[in-house]
Every structure is written in structure tokens, then in C-alpha cells.
């Protein structure tokens, strides 16, 4: 297996990889996150129920009867 090239020039800010010691979380815009969460909270309740039903069925479809996530 060839060695992985970790040339420092590949780790530029444009590569999307944060520099060592910097987390992606530190660059998040708190106001944008607040607006996103508020939009989720104000979303259509019927659509949320329908979406959850689809998600629940998808997660449980291949699980054995005693191991369902949503009984």
C-alpha cells in the first residue's frame, strides 16, 4: 500500500480542512444556527409527523422483532 502524502501545501484553508487546533465548530455563526433551529421549531407539524413515520419505518424495517428502535 503506498504511503499517504501529507504535503503541507494540501492543507490550505481552501481545502476545507481546518488548521491543527481549530475546530469547525468555532467558525459557526451563532445567529445562523439560532435561525435554523427556530425555523425547525416553526415547521409544519403534519409534515414532521409524516417524515418521522417514514424515518421510523426505514430504521426498523430490517431489524429483528425484539430489536426495534421504535416499538
C-alpha positions as CSV (number, residue, x, y, z in Angstrom):
1,X,0.0,0.0,0.0
2,X,1.5,3.4,-1.0
3,X,2.3,5.9,1.8
4,X,-0.2,8.7,2.2
5,X,1.2,12.0,1.0
6,X,0.6,14.6,3.8
7,X,2.2,17.5,2.0
8,X,1.5,20.7,4.0
9,X,0.6,22.6,0.8
10,X,-2.5,20.4,0.5
11,X,-3.8,21.6,3.9
12,X,-4.7,25.1,2.9
13,X,-7.8,26.9,4.2
14,X,-9.3,26.4,0.7
15,X,-9.1,22.6,1.1
16,X,-11.9,22.7,3.8
17,X,-9.6,21.2,6.4
18,X,-9.2,23.4,9.5
19,X,-5.7,24.0,10.7
20,X,-4.5,22.0,13.7
21,X,-6.1,23.0,16.9
22,X,-9.1,24.7,15.2
23,X,-12.5,23.1,15.1
24,X,-15.1,23.6,12.5
25,X,-17.5,24.4,15.3
26,X,-15.5,27.5,16.3
27,X,-16.4,29.1,12.9
28,X,-20.2,28.5,13.1
29,X,-22.4,31.6,13.1
30,X,-24.5,31.5,16.3
31,X,-27.2,33.7,14.8
32,X,-27.5,31.5,11.7
33,X,-27.8,28.4,13.9
34,X,-30.4,30.2,16.0
35,X,-32.5,31.0,12.9
36,X,-32.1,27.4,11.6
37,X,-33.4,25.9,14.9
38,X,-36.3,28.4,15.1
39,X,-37.3,27.5,11.5
40,X,-37.3,23.8,12.5
41,X,-39.5,24.6,15.6
42,X,-42.0,26.5,13.4
43,X,-42.2,23.9,10.7
44,X,-45.5,22.2,9.8
45,X,-46.4,19.6,12.5
46,X,-48.2,17.3,10.0
47,X,-45.1,17.2,7.7
48,X,-42.9,16.4,10.7
49,X,-45.2,13.5,11.8
50,X,-45.2,12.1,8.3
51,X,-41.5,12.4,8.0
52,X,-40.9,10.7,11.3
53,X,-43.2,7.9,10.3
54,X,-41.1,7.3,7.2
55,X,-37.9,7.5,9.1
56,X,-39.2,5.2,11.9
57,X,-40.3,2.5,9.3
58,X,-36.9,2.8,7.5
59,X,-34.9,2.4,10.6
60,X,-36.9,-0.6,11.8
61,X,-37.6,-2.5,8.6
62,X,-34.6,-4.8,8.7
63,X,-34.3,-5.3,12.5
64,X,-35.4,-8.4,14.3
65,X,-38.7,-8.1,16.2
66,X,-37.0,-7.8,19.6
67,X,-34.6,-5.1,18.5
68,X,-36.9,-2.5,17.0
69,X,-35.8,1.1,17.8
70,X,-39.4,2.3,17.9
71,X,-41.7,-0.4,19.2
